Amino acid sequence: MSNSNIGSNLGRQMSPYQEVIDYIFSLTVSGVKLELSRVEAFMAELGNPFEAFPSIHVAGTNGKGSTSAMLASVLEATGLKVGLFTSPHLLRPNERIKINGEEIPDESIIDLVTQWKSQIATHGITFFEVLTALAFCYFREHSVDIAVIETGLGGRLDATNVINPILSVITSVDMDHMNILGDTLDLIAREKAGIIKPGVPVVLAENLQIVHEVIRDRANLMGSDFIYTPDECEVTQQEIRFPRQLLTCRSGQNEYVIDSPLLGNHQSQNVALVLTALRYLPFEVSAPAILAGLGMVNWPGRMQVVQMEPPVVYDVAHNPAGVRQLLQSLQYAGFGEAVLLVGLNQRKDTAGIIECMRDWPGEIGLFSFAGDSSIPVKILLELQQSNRHITAVFENYNDGIVWAEMIRDHGDRPAICIFGSHYLAEDIFSYYQVD
């Protein structure tokens, strides 16, 4: 994920776009200011732009981005004009805000943020809150028919929670951001359940019993229909056709054979969630639109094949639950002895991630990357000393890739998998010349 490069342009003229992006990034605060009153006041001054279109609200720990992208793709395939707001971005903040797959143009960001500077200062609006307002105003300006809105962090106090959606969707809930959302699954689930609005149906993905109970109880309290995906949809067959997979799903009275570009066992769960959610919209979505939308969805960084031969896969997995899903998916895809190359983020549960890899049969390399959130090489070497399943440590991704390619080519390994953070995307895409 590319940061604002604040200070990198000293000594030369910055473009208006870069100036505005640097300004937005400067609004990032230490810690997290989860609180809705200032967002509500700011949105009111903007005319509550989110009221101009119906929306679907998506929360969860893992899978919410993929789920949001699939929902938007299917709705676009019906002929609707669809807004999509997701986070974080991989390369540019513009990626977060799209209409029918097209990113918000630089000019729109420049114009809107320039207009808002005094209000941003008055209310103390943060980085993510500005981007949320940009999405809502851009969608209103371009008269979208519907928008899919992904939460940034948690749900209850997330900036996106000012909306009153037509449907709430909650994906897999697990341990992440414990310093903010709580250190138990019960507490984290309660934060996610905060997106449930009175009388608005909520669809929950397959989850542990404690999560199921928390979401169900909140839905009952709010007078909202509670729909549990395993009761509504079943994936009856899954077949890898690298770099795609074929899923057979039974949803209600319908059976779908979906040719999905998104690899991974966890994506089958996300597909089941999407099929269930579509059934509870206040309008019908046709089978051809479902098949077309799920077949053409584009969501980079999720078991993304950045090189076909020999295979190299990149994934943004950055918490233990996500890494467990990734490793299971690699095994299912026939890459059960892949070389793992991991860029660990010091703000995440690194001990939990390393423990997930303890029984992995292939070699494991750790590397440091550019940015404040990377773990220094000295610390990585200490982690290697106390975790003997870590094979090697590198100062940068380039040295790590050279090593991984050598191991793969001389050790009869089937593939390389690079993962650990969104922050790796720019370097990995550049190295493998991904468009």
TIVEXFI-894364 format. One line per 4 residues: number of its first residue (from 1); for each residue x, y, z of N, C-alpha, C. Coordinates in steps of 0.2 Angstrom, whole numbers. Layout:
N
NUM> X/Y/Z/X/Y/Z/X/Y/Z ~ ...;
This chain:
435
1> 4/-6/0/0/0/0/4/6/0 ~ 4/10/-5/8/16/-5/6/21/-1 ~ 10/24/3/9/30/8/10/36/4 ~ 9/42/8/8/48/4/15/51/2;
5> 21/47/4/27/50/2/29/57/5 ~ 26/58/11/27/65/13/34/66/14 ~ 36/72/11/43/74/12/48/72/6 ~ 45/67/2/49/64/-4/49/69/-9;
9> 45/74/-9/45/78/-15/48/85/-13 ~ 51/85/-8/55/92/-6/60/93/-11 ~ 60/100/-13/65/102/-18/62/102/-25 ~ 56/99/-26/53/100/-33/46/101/-32;
13> 43/104/-37/36/106/-37/31/99/-37 ~ 27/99/-32/22/94/-31/16/96/-35 ~ 13/90/-38/7/91/-42/1/93/-37 ~ -4/96/-39/-10/97/-35/-13/91/-31;
17> -13/86/-35/-15/79/-33/-11/77/-27 ~ -4/77/-28/0/75/-23/0/79/-16 ~ -1/86/-17/-2/90/-12/-8/88/-7 ~ -14/87/-11/-20/85/-7/-19/78/-4;
21> -16/73/-7/-15/67/-4/-10/67/2 ~ -5/71/1/-1/72/7/-5/75/13 ~ -9/80/11/-13/83/16/-18/78/20 ~ -21/74/16/-26/69/18/-22/64/23;
25> -16/62/21/-12/57/25/-9/61/31 ~ -9/67/31/-7/71/37/-12/71/42 ~ -18/69/41/-24/69/45/-24/62/49 ~ -19/57/47/-19/51/51/-16/53/58;
29> -20/50/63/-18/51/70/-15/45/73 ~ -11/47/78/-8/41/82/-13/38/86 ~ -14/32/86/-20/29/89/-26/29/84 ~ -32/28/86/-38/28/82/-43/32/86;
33> -46/37/82/-51/41/85/-58/38/83 ~ -60/32/86/-67/29/84/-72/33/88 ~ -76/37/84/-81/41/88/-85/44/82 ~ -92/44/83/-96/46/77/-99/53/77;
37> -99/57/83/-102/63/83/-99/68/78 ~ -92/68/78/-89/73/73/-90/71/66 ~ -91/65/64/-92/63/58/-99/65/56 ~ -104/64/60/-111/65/59/-112/73/58;
41> -108/77/62/-108/84/61/-106/86/54 ~ -100/83/52/-97/85/46/-101/83/40 ~ -104/77/41/-109/74/35/-115/79/35 ~ -117/81/40/-123/85/40/-122/92/36;
45> -116/94/37/-114/100/34/-113/99/26 ~ -112/93/24/-111/91/17/-118/89/14 ~ -123/89/18/-130/88/16/-131/80/17 ~ -128/77/21/-129/69/22/-129/66/15;
49> -124/66/12/-124/63/5/-126/56/4 ~ -125/52/10/-126/45/10/-134/44/9 ~ -138/49/10/-145/48/10/-148/48/3 ~ -143/50/-2/-145/50/-9/-145/44/-13;
53> -143/38/-10/-143/32/-13/-144/26/-8 ~ -147/20/-10/-147/15/-6/-141/11/-5 ~ -139/8/0/-133/5/1/-133/-2/5 ~ -128/-6/4/-127/-12/8/-120/-11/12;
57> -121/-13/18/-115/-11/23/-112/-18/25 ~ -105/-18/24/-102/-25/25/-96/-24/30 ~ -97/-28/35/-92/-28/41/-89/-35/42 ~ -84/-35/46/-81/-42/47/-73/-41/48;
61> -70/-47/50/-63/-47/51/-59/-48/44 ~ -61/-54/41/-58/-56/35/-63/-58/30 ~ -62/-56/24/-66/-57/18/-71/-52/17 ~ -71/-46/20/-76/-41/19/-75/-37/12;
65> -68/-37/11/-66/-33/4/-68/-38/-2 ~ -67/-44/-1/-69/-49/-7/-76/-49/-7 ~ -80/-49/-2/-87/-50/-2/-90/-43/-5 ~ -87/-38/-3/-90/-31/-6/-89/-31/-13;
69> -83/-33/-15/-81/-33/-23/-86/-37/-27 ~ -87/-43/-24/-92/-48/-27/-99/-45/-28 ~ -101/-42/-22/-108/-39/-22/-108/-34/-27 ~ -103/-29/-28/-103/-24/-32/-103/-26/-40;
73> -99/-32/-41/-98/-34/-47/-105/-37/-50 ~ -108/-41/-46/-115/-44/-47/-120/-39/-49 ~ -120/-34/-44/-125/-28/-45/-124/-24/-52 ~ -117/-23/-53/-116/-20/-60/-118/-24/-66;
77> -117/-31/-65/-119/-35/-70/-127/-35/-72 ~ -131/-33/-67/-138/-32/-68/-140/-26/-72 ~ -135/-21/-73/-136/-15/-77/-136/-9/-72 ~ -135/-10/-66/-135/-4/-61/-129/0/-61;
81> -129/6/-59/-123/10/-58/-122/9/-51 ~ -116/6/-49/-114/4/-43/-108/7/-40 ~ -109/10/-34/-103/13/-30/-100/8/-26 ~ -93/8/-25/-90/3/-21/-85/7/-17;
85> -85/7/-10/-80/10/-5/-77/4/-1 ~ -71/3/-2/-67/-2/2/-61/1/5 ~ -57/-3/9/-51/-1/12/-47/-7/14 ~ -41/-6/15/-36/-1/13/-35/-1/5;
89> -31/3/3/-29/3/-4/-22/-1/-5 ~ -21/-3/-11/-14/-6/-12/-9/-1/-15 ~ -11/3/-20/-6/8/-23/-8/15/-22 ~ -15/17/-23/-17/24/-23/-24/24/-19;
93> -25/29/-15/-31/30/-12/-37/30/-16 ~ -36/32/-23/-42/32/-27/-45/25/-28 ~ -41/20/-27/-44/13/-27/-50/12/-23 ~ -50/15/-17/-55/14/-12/-62/16/-15;
97> -62/21/-20/-69/24/-22/-70/22/-29 ~ -75/18/-31/-76/16/-38/-83/17/-39 ~ -84/18/-46/-91/17/-49/-91/13/-55 ~ -94/7/-54/-93/2/-60/-86/1/-61;
101> -82/0/-56/-75/-2/-57/-70/3/-59 ~ -73/9/-60/-68/15/-62/-67/19/-56 ~ -61/20/-55/-58/24/-49/-61/31/-49 ~ -62/34/-43/-63/42/-43/-57/45/-46;
105> -58/50/-50/-53/54/-53/-49/58/-49 ~ -43/60/-50/-39/64/-46/-42/71/-45 ~ -45/74/-50/-48/80/-50/-54/81/-45 ~ -58/75/-44/-63/75/-39/-61/76/-32;
109> -55/72/-31/-52/72/-24/-50/79/-23 ~ -46/82/-28/-43/89/-27/-49/94/-25 ~ -54/94/-29/-59/99/-29/-63/98/-22 ~ -65/92/-20/-69/91/-14/-65/93/-8;
113> -59/90/-7/-55/91/-1/-53/98/0 ~ -51/101/-6/-49/109/-6/-55/113/-3 ~ -61/111/-5/-67/114/-2/-68/113/5 ~ -66/108/8/-68/105/15/-62/107/20;
117> -57/110/18/-51/111/23/-53/114/29 ~ -57/119/29/-59/123/35/-63/118/40 ~ -68/115/37/-72/110/40/-69/104/43 ~ -64/102/40/-60/96/42/-56/99/48;
121> -53/105/48/-50/107/54/-54/108/60 ~ -60/111/58/-65/113/64/-67/107/68 ~ -69/101/64/-71/95/67/-66/90/69 ~ -60/91/67/-55/86/68/-56/80/64;
125> -57/80/58/-59/75/54/-52/71/52 ~ -52/64/52/-46/60/51/-46/58/44 ~ -40/55/43/-39/52/36/-45/48/33 ~ -47/43/37/-52/38/35/-59/42/34;
129> -60/46/38/-66/50/38/-67/54/32 ~ -61/57/30/-61/61/24/-63/57/18 ~ -59/51/18/-61/46/12/-68/44/12 ~ -71/43/18/-78/41/18/-82/46/15;
133> -81/52/17/-85/58/15/-84/59/7 ~ -78/58/5/-76/58/-3/-81/53/-6 ~ -81/47/-4/-85/42/-7/-92/43/-7 ~ -95/46/-2/-102/47/-1/-104/53/-6;
137> -100/58/-6/-101/64/-10/-100/62/-18 ~ -95/58/-19/-94/56/-26/-100/52/-29 ~ -102/47/-25/-108/43/-27/-114/47/-28 ~ -115/52/-23/-121/57/-24/-121/61/-30;
141> -115/64/-31/-114/68/-37/-115/64/-44 ~ -113/58/-44/-114/54/-50/-120/49/-50 ~ -125/50/-45/-131/47/-45/-131/40/-46 ~ -127/36/-41/-127/29/-41/-134/26/-40;
145> -135/20/-42/-141/17/-41/-141/14/-34 ~ -135/11/-32/-134/8/-26/-126/8/-24 ~ -125/8/-18/-117/8/-16/-116/2/-11 ~ -110/-1/-12/-108/-6/-7/-103/-3/-3;
149> -104/-3/4/-99/1/8/-96/-4/13 ~ -90/-4/13/-86/-8/18/-84/-4/24 ~ -84/-7/30/-82/-3/36/-74/-3/35 ~ -71/2/39/-64/2/39/-62/-2/45;
153> -64/-1/51/-62/-4/57/-68/-5/62 ~ -69/-11/64/-75/-13/68/-81/-12/65 ~ -85/-7/67/-92/-6/64/-96/-1/68 ~ -97/-2/75/-101/2/79/-99/9/78;
157> -93/11/79/-90/18/79/-87/19/72 ~ -87/15/67/-84/16/61/-87/22/58 ~ -83/26/54/-86/32/50/-91/30/45 ~ -91/24/43/-96/22/38/-103/21/41;
161> -103/20/48/-109/18/51/-114/24/52 ~ -113/29/48/-119/34/48/-124/32/43 ~ -123/28/39/-128/26/34/-133/22/37 ~ -139/22/33/-145/17/35/-146/13/29;
165> -143/7/29/-143/3/23/-149/-1/22 ~ -150/-4/16/-155/-9/15/-154/-16/17 ~ -147/-17/18/-145/-24/20/-138/-23/24 ~ -137/-27/29/-131/-27/33/-128/-34/32;
169> -122/-35/30/-118/-41/29/-112/-41/34 ~ -111/-47/37/-105/-48/41/-102/-54/39 ~ -96/-53/38/-91/-59/35/-88/-63/41 ~ -83/-66/40/-80/-70/46/-77/-65/51;
173> -78/-67/57/-76/-63/63/-71/-66/67 ~ -65/-63/68/-59/-66/71/-55/-61/75 ~ -50/-63/78/-46/-59/82/-41/-54/78 ~ -42/-48/78/-38/-43/75/-40/-36/78;
177> -35/-32/78/-36/-25/81/-38/-25/88 ~ -35/-30/92/-38/-31/99/-37/-25/103 ~ -32/-21/102/-30/-16/106/-36/-10/105 ~ -40/-11/100/-45/-6/99/-52/-9/100;
181> -53/-15/97/-60/-18/97/-61/-22/103 ~ -56/-24/107/-57/-29/112/-53/-35/111 ~ -51/-39/117/-47/-44/117/-50/-51/117 ~ -57/-51/116/-60/-57/116/-65/-57/109;
185> -66/-63/107/-71/-64/101/-77/-61/102 ~ -80/-62/108/-86/-59/110/-86/-51/109 ~ -81/-48/112/-81/-41/112/-80/-38/104 ~ -76/-42/100/-75/-40/93/-82/-41/90;
189> -85/-46/91/-91/-48/87/-97/-42/89 ~ -96/-40/95/-101/-34/97/-100/-28/93 ~ -93/-27/92/-92/-21/88/-94/-21/81 ~ -93/-27/78/-96/-29/71/-103/-28/71;
193> -107/-31/76/-114/-31/76/-117/-24/77 ~ -112/-19/78/-115/-12/79/-117/-9/72 ~ -116/-12/67/-119/-10/60/-126/-11/59 ~ -129/-16/63/-136/-18/62/-140/-12/64;
197> -145/-11/60/-149/-5/61/-156/-8/62 ~ -161/-4/65/-167/-6/67/-171/-9/60 ~ -174/-15/60/-178/-17/55/-174/-19/48 ~ -167/-18/48/-164/-19/42/-161/-27/43;
201> -162/-31/38/-160/-38/38/-152/-38/39 ~ -150/-43/42/-142/-44/43/-141/-51/41 ~ -136/-52/36/-134/-59/34/-127/-60/37 ~ -126/-66/40/-120/-68/43/-117/-73/40;
205> -110/-73/38/-106/-79/36/-106/-84/41 ~ -103/-90/39/-102/-95/44/-97/-93/49 ~ -98/-94/55/-94/-91/60/-94/-96/66 ~ -90/-95/71/-90/-99/77/-96/-97/81;
209> -98/-101/86/-105/-101/89/-105/-94/93 ~ -100/-92/96/-100/-86/100/-102/-80/96 ~ -99/-80/90/-101/-74/85/-108/-75/83 ~ -110/-81/81/-117/-82/79/-122/-79/84;
213> -120/-81/90/-125/-79/96/-125/-71/97 ~ -119/-68/96/-119/-61/97/-123/-57/92 ~ -122/-59/86/-125/-56/80/-132/-57/80 ~ -134/-64/81/-141/-65/82/-145/-61/87;
217> -142/-61/93/-145/-57/98/-146/-50/97 ~ -141/-47/94/-141/-40/92/-147/-39/87 ~ -147/-43/82/-152/-43/77/-159/-43/80 ~ -160/-48/85/-166/-48/88/-168/-42/92;
221> -163/-39/95/-164/-33/99/-166/-27/95 ~ -164/-27/89/-165/-22/84/-171/-23/79 ~ -174/-29/81/-180/-30/77/-178/-32/69 ~ -172/-34/68/-170/-36/61/-170/-43/60;
225> -172/-45/54/-171/-52/52/-164/-54/52 ~ -163/-60/55/-156/-63/55/-156/-69/51 ~ -151/-69/46/-150/-74/41/-143/-77/42 ~ -143/-83/43/-136/-87/44/-135/-91/37;
229> -129/-89/34/-128/-92/28/-128/-99/27 ~ -125/-103/32/-125/-110/31/-132/-113/31 ~ -137/-109/34/-144/-112/33/-147/-111/27 ~ -144/-106/23/-147/-104/16/-143/-106/10;
233> -137/-107/11/-133/-109/5/-127/-114/6 ~ -126/-118/2/-121/-124/3/-117/-124/-4 ~ -110/-124/-3/-105/-126/-8/-104/-133/-8 ~ -107/-136/-14/-107/-143/-14/-101/-146/-18;
237> -97/-142/-21/-91/-144/-25/-87/-139/-26 ~ -80/-140/-26/-75/-135/-27/-69/-138/-31 ~ -68/-135/-36/-62/-138/-41/-58/-133/-43 ~ -51/-134/-41/-46/-129/-44/-45/-130/-51;
241> -45/-124/-55/-43/-124/-62/-39/-118/-62 ~ -33/-119/-60/-28/-114/-59/-27/-110/-65 ~ -28/-103/-65/-28/-99/-59/-35/-97/-57 ~ -40/-101/-58/-47/-100/-56/-49/-106/-52;
245> -56/-105/-50/-59/-111/-47/-66/-111/-49 ~ -68/-118/-49/-75/-119/-51/-79/-121/-44 ~ -85/-117/-43/-88/-118/-37/-96/-120/-39 ~ -98/-126/-36/-105/-127/-37/-109/-126/-30;
249> -114/-122/-31/-117/-119/-25/-125/-120/-25 ~ -128/-122/-20/-135/-123/-20/-138/-117/-15 ~ -142/-113/-18/-144/-107/-14/-152/-107/-15 ~ -156/-108/-10/-163/-109/-10/-165/-115/-15;
253> -169/-113/-20/-170/-118/-25/-166/-118/-31 ~ -161/-114/-31/-156/-113/-37/-149/-116/-36 ~ -147/-119/-41/-140/-121/-41/-136/-117/-46 ~ -130/-115/-44/-125/-111/-48/-119/-115/-49;
257> -116/-114/-55/-109/-117/-56/-105/-110/-58 ~ -101/-108/-53/-98/-102/-54/-90/-103/-55 ~ -88/-100/-61/-81/-100/-63/-78/-93/-60 ~ -75/-94/-54/-72/-89/-50/-65/-87/-51;
261> -63/-81/-52/-56/-79/-53/-53/-78/-46 ~ -57/-79/-41/-54/-78/-34/-52/-85/-31 ~ -46/-87/-30/-44/-93/-27/-45/-93/-20 ~ -45/-99/-17/-45/-100/-10/-51/-103/-7;
265> -50/-108/-2/-56/-111/1/-61/-106/4 ~ -57/-100/7/-61/-95/11/-66/-91/6 ~ -64/-91/-1/-68/-88/-6/-74/-91/-7 ~ -74/-98/-6/-80/-102/-7/-85/-100/-2;
269> -83/-98/5/-87/-96/10/-90/-89/8 ~ -86/-85/5/-88/-78/4/-93/-78/-2 ~ -92/-83/-7/-97/-83/-12/-104/-85/-9 ~ -104/-90/-5/-110/-92/-1/-113/-86/2;
273> -109/-82/5/-112/-76/9/-115/-72/4 ~ -112/-70/-2/-114/-66/-7/-121/-69/-10 ~ -121/-75/-11/-127/-78/-14/-133/-77/-9 ~ -132/-78/-3/-137/-77/2/-139/-70/3;
277> -134/-66/3/-136/-58/3/-140/-56/-2 ~ -139/-58/-8/-142/-56/-14/-150/-58/-14 ~ -151/-64/-11/-158/-66/-10/-162/-61/-5 ~ -159/-58/-1/-162/-53/4/-162/-46/2;
281> -161/-44/-4/-161/-38/-7/-169/-36/-8 ~ -171/-30/-8/-178/-29/-10/-180/-29/-17 ~ -175/-32/-21/-176/-33/-28/-173/-39/-31 ~ -175/-42/-36/-173/-48/-38/-166/-47/-43;
285> -162/-52/-42/-156/-52/-46/-156/-59/-49 ~ -155/-58/-56/-156/-64/-60/-150/-69/-60 ~ -151/-75/-62/-145/-80/-62/-140/-78/-67 ~ -141/-76/-73/-136/-74/-77/-132/-68/-74;
289> -135/-63/-71/-131/-58/-68/-126/-60/-62 ~ -129/-65/-59/-125/-68/-53/-119/-71/-56 ~ -120/-76/-61/-114/-79/-64/-109/-75/-67 ~ -112/-70/-71/-107/-65/-74/-103/-61/-69;
293> -107/-58/-64/-103/-54/-59/-98/-58/-55 ~ -100/-64/-53/-95/-68/-49/-89/-70/-54 ~ -90/-71/-60/-85/-73/-65/-80/-68/-67 ~ -82/-61/-66/-78/-56/-68/-75/-52/-63;
297> -77/-53/-57/-75/-49/-51/-67/-48/-51 ~ -65/-42/-50/-58/-41/-49/-56/-38/-42 ~ -52/-42/-39/-50/-40/-32/-43/-42/-31 ~ -38/-38/-32/-31/-39/-32/-29/-41/-25;
301> -23/-44/-24/-20/-45/-18/-23/-51/-14 ~ -28/-55/-17/-31/-60/-13/-29/-67/-17 ~ -24/-70/-15/-21/-76/-18/-20/-74/-26 ~ -18/-68/-27/-17/-66/-33/-11/-69/-37;
305> -12/-72/-43/-6/-75/-46/-3/-69/-50 ~ 3/-68/-47/7/-62/-50/12/-65/-56 ~ 13/-72/-56/17/-75/-61/14/-82/-62 ~ 13/-84/-68/10/-90/-69/15/-96/-69;
309> 20/-95/-73/25/-101/-73/32/-98/-72 ~ 35/-101/-67/33/-105/-62/28/-100/-57 ~ 23/-103/-54/18/-99/-50/21/-95/-44 ~ 19/-89/-44/20/-85/-38/14/-82/-36;
313> 12/-82/-30/5/-80/-28/7/-74/-22 ~ 3/-69/-23/3/-63/-17/-3/-63/-14 ~ -3/-62/-7/-9/-62/-3/-8/-56/2 ~ -13/-53/4/-13/-48/9/-14/-50/16;
317> -15/-57/17/-16/-60/24/-11/-57/29 ~ -14/-54/34/-10/-51/39/-12/-52/47 ~ -16/-57/48/-18/-59/54/-18/-67/55 ~ -18/-70/60/-18/-77/61/-23/-81/57;
321> -29/-78/58/-35/-81/54/-34/-81/47 ~ -32/-75/44/-31/-75/37/-25/-79/35 ~ -20/-80/39/-14/-84/37/-16/-91/37 ~ -20/-93/42/-22/-100/42/-27/-102/35;
325> -31/-97/34/-35/-98/28/-31/-99/21 ~ -26/-94/21/-21/-94/15/-17/-101/15 ~ -15/-103/20/-11/-109/20/-15/-115/18 ~ -21/-116/21/-26/-121/19/-27/-120/11;
329> -28/-114/9/-30/-113/2/-24/-115/-3 ~ -18/-114/-1/-12/-116/-4/-11/-124/-5 ~ -13/-127/0/-13/-134/0/-18/-137/-4 ~ -24/-134/-4/-29/-136/-9/-28/-135/-16;
333> -24/-130/-17/-22/-128/-24/-16/-132/-27 ~ -14/-137/-23/-8/-141/-25/-1/-138/-23 ~ -1/-132/-19/5/-129/-17/7/-130/-10 ~ 6/-136/-7/6/-137/0/14/-137/2;
337> 18/-137/-2/25/-136/0/29/-130/-3 ~ 24/-125/-4/27/-119/-7/32/-115/-3 ~ 37/-111/-6/41/-107/-2/37/-101/1 ~ 37/-100/7/33/-94/10/38/-88/11;
341> 36/-82/9/41/-76/9/36/-71/13 ~ 38/-69/19/33/-65/23/36/-59/25 ~ 32/-53/24/34/-47/26/29/-45/32 ~ 32/-46/38/28/-45/44/27/-38/46;
345> 21/-36/48/19/-29/51/19/-29/58 ~ 23/-25/61/24/-25/69/18/-23/72 ~ 13/-20/69/6/-19/72/1/-25/72 ~ 3/-30/70/-1/-36/69/2/-41/74;
349> -2/-47/75/0/-52/79/5/-57/76 ~ 11/-54/76/17/-58/73/18/-65/76 ~ 17/-65/82/18/-72/86/13/-77/83 ~ 7/-74/83/2/-79/80/3/-81/73;
353> 5/-76/69/6/-78/62/12/-83/61 ~ 17/-82/65/23/-87/65/21/-94/67 ~ 17/-94/73/14/-100/75/10/-104/70 ~ 6/-100/66/2/-103/61/7/-107/56;
357> 13/-105/55/17/-108/50/22/-114/53 ~ 21/-115/59/26/-120/62/26/-126/59 ~ 21/-129/56/21/-136/53/21/-135/46 ~ 23/-130/43/23/-129/35/29/-133/33;
361> 28/-137/28/33/-141/25/38/-138/21 ~ 37/-132/18/41/-129/14/45/-124/18 ~ 50/-121/14/55/-116/17/51/-109/19 ~ 53/-106/24/50/-99/26/55/-94/27;
365> 54/-89/23/59/-83/24/55/-77/26 ~ 58/-73/30/55/-66/33/59/-61/30 ~ 56/-55/28/60/-49/26/57/-43/28 ~ 61/-38/29/59/-31/31/57/-27/24;
369> 52/-23/25/50/-19/20/50/-11/22 ~ 49/-7/17/50/0/18/43/2/22 ~ 44/7/27/39/10/31/39/8/38 ~ 36/12/42/37/12/49/34/6/52;
373> 29/3/49/26/-3/52/30/-10/51 ~ 35/-9/47/39/-15/46/43/-17/52 ~ 45/-24/53/49/-26/58/56/-26/56 ~ 61/-22/60/68/-22/58/71/-29/58;
377> 76/-29/53/79/-35/52/82/-38/59 ~ 85/-34/63/87/-36/70/82/-40/74 ~ 76/-38/74/71/-41/77/69/-48/73 ~ 69/-48/67/67/-54/63/72/-59/64;
381> 79/-57/65/84/-62/67/82/-65/73 ~ 80/-61/78/79/-64/85/73/-69/84 ~ 68/-67/80/62/-71/79/64/-78/76 ~ 69/-78/72/72/-84/69/75/-88/74;
385> 79/-85/78/82/-89/83/77/-93/88 ~ 72/-90/89/67/-93/94/62/-97/90 ~ 62/-97/84/57/-101/80/61/-104/74 ~ 63/-110/75/67/-114/71/64/-116/64;
389> 58/-115/64/55/-117/57/56/-111/52 ~ 58/-105/55/60/-100/50/67/-101/47 ~ 67/-101/40/73/-104/37/78/-98/36 ~ 76/-92/34/80/-86/33/77/-80/34;
393> 81/-75/34/79/-68/35/83/-63/30 ~ 79/-58/28/82/-54/23/80/-46/24 ~ 85/-42/22/84/-35/23/79/-32/19 ~ 77/-35/13/72/-32/8/69/-38/4;
397> 63/-36/1/60/-41/-3/64/-44/-9 ~ 68/-39/-12/71/-42/-18/76/-47/-16 ~ 80/-47/-11/84/-52/-8/80/-58/-7 ~ 74/-57/-4/70/-63/-2/68/-67/-8;
401> 66/-63/-13/63/-66/-19/68/-70/-23 ~ 74/-67/-23/80/-71/-26/81/-78/-23 ~ 81/-77/-16/82/-83/-12/76/-88/-13 ~ 70/-86/-13/64/-90/-14/64/-94/-21;
405> 66/-90/-26/67/-93/-33/72/-98/-33 ~ 77/-97/-30/83/-102/-30/80/-108/-26 ~ 77/-108/-20/75/-113/-17/70/-117/-21 ~ 65/-113/-24/60/-117/-28/63/-120/-34;
409> 68/-117/-37/70/-120/-43/75/-126/-42 ~ 78/-126/-36/83/-132/-34/80/-137/-29 ~ 74/-135/-26/72/-139/-21/65/-142/-23 ~ 63/-142/-29/57/-145/-31/51/-143/-27;
413> 51/-136/-26/45/-133/-23/40/-131/-28 ~ 34/-131/-27/29/-130/-33/28/-123/-34 ~ 29/-118/-29/27/-111/-30/30/-107/-25 ~ 29/-101/-25/31/-96/-20/25/-92/-18;
417> 24/-91/-12/19/-87/-9/21/-81/-5 ~ 20/-75/-7/22/-69/-4/16/-66/0 ~ 17/-65/6/11/-62/10/13/-58/16 ~ 8/-55/20/10/-52/26/7/-45/27;
421> 6/-41/21/4/-34/22/1/-32/16 ~ -3/-27/16/-5/-23/10/1/-19/8 ~ 5/-17/12/11/-12/11/16/-15/6 ~ 15/-22/5/20/-25/0/18/-25/-7;
425> 12/-23/-8/9/-23/-15/13/-19/-20 ~ 15/-13/-19/18/-9/-24/25/-12/-26 ~ 29/-15/-21/35/-18/-23/34/-24/-27 ~ 29/-28/-24/28/-35/-28/26/-34/-35;
429> 21/-30/-36/18/-28/-42/23/-26/-47 ~ 28/-21/-44/33/-19/-49/38/-24/-51 ~ 40/-28/-46/45/-34/-47/42/-38/-52 ~ 36/-40/-52/33/-45/-57/29/-42/-62;
433> 30/-35/-63/27/-31/-69/20/-33/-69 ~ 16/-32/-64/9/-33/-64/6/-27/-66 ~ 1/-27/-70/-2/-21/-72/-8/-19/-67;
